[in-house]
Amino acid sequence: MNHEEMHRQAFKEEAQDLLAELEVALLELEQAPENSEVIDRVFRAMHTIKGAGAMFGFDDISAFTHDVETVFDKVRNGELSVTKELLDLTLRSRDHIALLLASADSGDELNADKARELTKALRDLVPGMNSPSGADKAKPDDTAGNNPATYRIRFRPAREIFLSGNNPASLLEELDEMGRAMFYPYMDDLPGLDQIDSAQCYLWWDVVLNAPVDEEAIREVFVFVEDECELSIKRIDTGDSLETEEEYKKLGEILVERGDISSDDLNAVLSERKYLGDILAEKGMVTKQKVESALSEQKIVRGMRQARTAERPKEAASSIRVAADKLDYLVDMVGELVIVQAQISQVVSERKDPVLTGLAEELERLSDELRDSTLGIRMLPIGTTFGKFRRLVRDLSAELGKEINLVTEGAETELDKTVIERLNDPLVHLLRNSIDHGVEPPDKRVAAGKSKAGTILLAAEHSGGEVLIRIKDDGAGVNADAVRKRALERGLITPDADLPDKEAYSLIFQPGFSTAAKVTNVSGRGVGMDVVKRAIDSLRGSIDVDSSLGVGTEITVKLPLTLAIIDGLQIRVGEEYYVIPLSLVEECVEHDLRTEDGTKGQRIIQLRGELVPFIRLREWFGIEGTPPQIEQIVVAGSPGGRVGIAVDNVIGEHQTVIKSLGRVYRDVQGISGATIKGDGTMALILDLPRLVQAAGAV
């Protein structure tokens, strides 16, 4: 991939982030139309997409975005109000920009009529914008009613700025388009011709800009290079005219203020009877360009009062964007390192060499830290997914004629990026189901004594080594009798089955199951909830439904923090080894076989007055041999309550690198994967929720 392709790819990735931010800001603006901070966020996102698009060759995106940016510039200046029509058009425009971005890869031709339709609709919102003169980009200094301010700008780009695809000349041209600008290039660092590197930038500039813009608009010009330059912006005049001839700062004051000379040097030459600029240049204290630049500033703002000094922006924290496949490869390599480390520890423990033991312990410590650090890099706040759902709720509720507010909690809760990516579709299905089947239409809600607008809560929180995600609505709830009736019609239960409500709710995850009275574009075809269940199962998670008729429904999804490396409890049955995720384990107890009555199947032990059922792995997996007289029972939490797993021995904690099983073994009940032990042999990882469900222990 050449430099141009790399820069275009970087823009596309950055644009995706900006479009996501734009959607979130627009939905926030719908709730608070007067919030100037959110309006500025929308404008900055549009401005950045437009400017960067033009810089990297996405001219269609830049041209289309220009009109949206112009409209929000009017909003920002108080000339246009935020309305539902404006937000609808802007959201549609955001979607069109996303399509333009996607078509850059696919090469698909987009319907140009849609772009023209959106552009015309946006221009119709602004009086005169659709006129021939209004359609062209006006120079800012021609804007009526805005008093121009004068700014002193010092722009010193880093030598390597060209390598990031940025061109200082383009930035200076954008400043020139804002109003009247005077540029003073400095070539002090320019080497001889034989030493010039074309990939290096040797120039820097002083700019005096007179334009009807604020400082924030100037900083937005440099938003893509703020980490690659020294930039200072100072407003030196806010007057109404440039023609007033009152006295401004003297030349020496300007040069001292800029930092070009010191106060002591200035005082040393003031006694000489030549022009100060000539003296300073002759003595080599400053260059002629700096003198000319200072004199121009003095001339431009003569007669104007000194304005406030803007604070220098804080240095942004440096960051780097890494391709997901590279990160996945890193995690794979860390997993292999963990396996090798375990093998080394096993060999060292057999050798009983104190020196090797010390080295092995140090290797284990470093391996643990590297594992935690690498997995930490993969962790993302789940709010990156939550933000997408506001638009879904907004559009779908409008389509169904409902009023629904989405409330989110715990957006900062972190989860493995792979889990977040694979969680998107299941959450979409669950939200669509809550919107369509859960929340009632406004008239029915009012008749039931509820508020006209329904509420859906989307919340996330950590619970041990897992994440709980809750989707809760205040709608009609699930009719357990209707579920039983439908299940009976489909032959899922027998007529004499006494099915509790909790178990009845779980039937909605059966393939093709639906209680909808009619089929809609949203749901009712029995497609979706079984897909949700399979997706959650594939993530080694569980899903639980709780509902009250007329009050609402709550769906809880429980997921592991990561799918790559976990802490596990290693156990043995006969000659076979297994691993139980440590986050599920509560305690281990001993059990004497002589206290049993010899029956097989479900067993129960008394644990501090509580009856806990347990599963004997030896019987479940058909492992031959005689069990020990005193066996171990690992007590773990499960969706239906505590359950025990009876094994021969508990080996201890094991750092488990999860390996997927082949297609033949993928659907084995109770097994979710495998791991490699320190001696090179394999241990199977137990899928405890599915094992309990299959064994009927709870």
Secondary structure, 3 states (H helix, E strand, C coil): CCHHHHHHHHHHHHHHHHHHHHHHHHHHHHHCCCCHHHHHHHHHHHHHHHHHHHHCCCHHHHHHHHHHHHHHHHHHCCCCCCCHHHHHHHHHHHHHHHHHHHHHHHCCCCCHHHHHHHHHHHHHCCCCCCCHHHHCCCCHHHCCCCCCEEEEEEEEECCCHHHHCCCHHHHHHHHHHHCEEEEEEECCCCCCHHHCCCCCCCCEEEEEEEECCCHHHHHHHCCCCCCCEEEEEEEEECCCCCCCCCCCCCHHHHHHHHCCCCHHHHHHHCCCCCCHHHHHHHCCCCCHHHHHHHHHHHHHCCCCCCCCCCCCCCCCCCCCCCCHHHHHHHHHHHHHHHHHHHHHHHHHHHHCCHHHHHHHHHHHHHHHHHHHHHHHHHEEECHHHHHHHHHHHHHHHHHCCCCEEEEEECCCCEEEHHHHHHHHHHHHHHHHHHHHHHCCCHHHHHHCCCCCCEEEEEEEEEECCEEEEEEEECCCCCCHHHHHHHHHHCCCCCCCCCCCHHHHHHHHHCCCCCCCCCCCCCCCCCCCHHHHHHHHHHCCCEEEEEEECCCEEEEEEEEECCCCEEEEEEEEECCEEEEEEHHHEEEEEEEEHHHCCCCCCCEEEEECCEEEEEEEHHHHCCCCCCCCCEEEEEEEEECCEEEEEEECEEEEEEEEECECCCHHHCCCCCEEEEEECCCCCEEEEECHHHHHHHHCCC
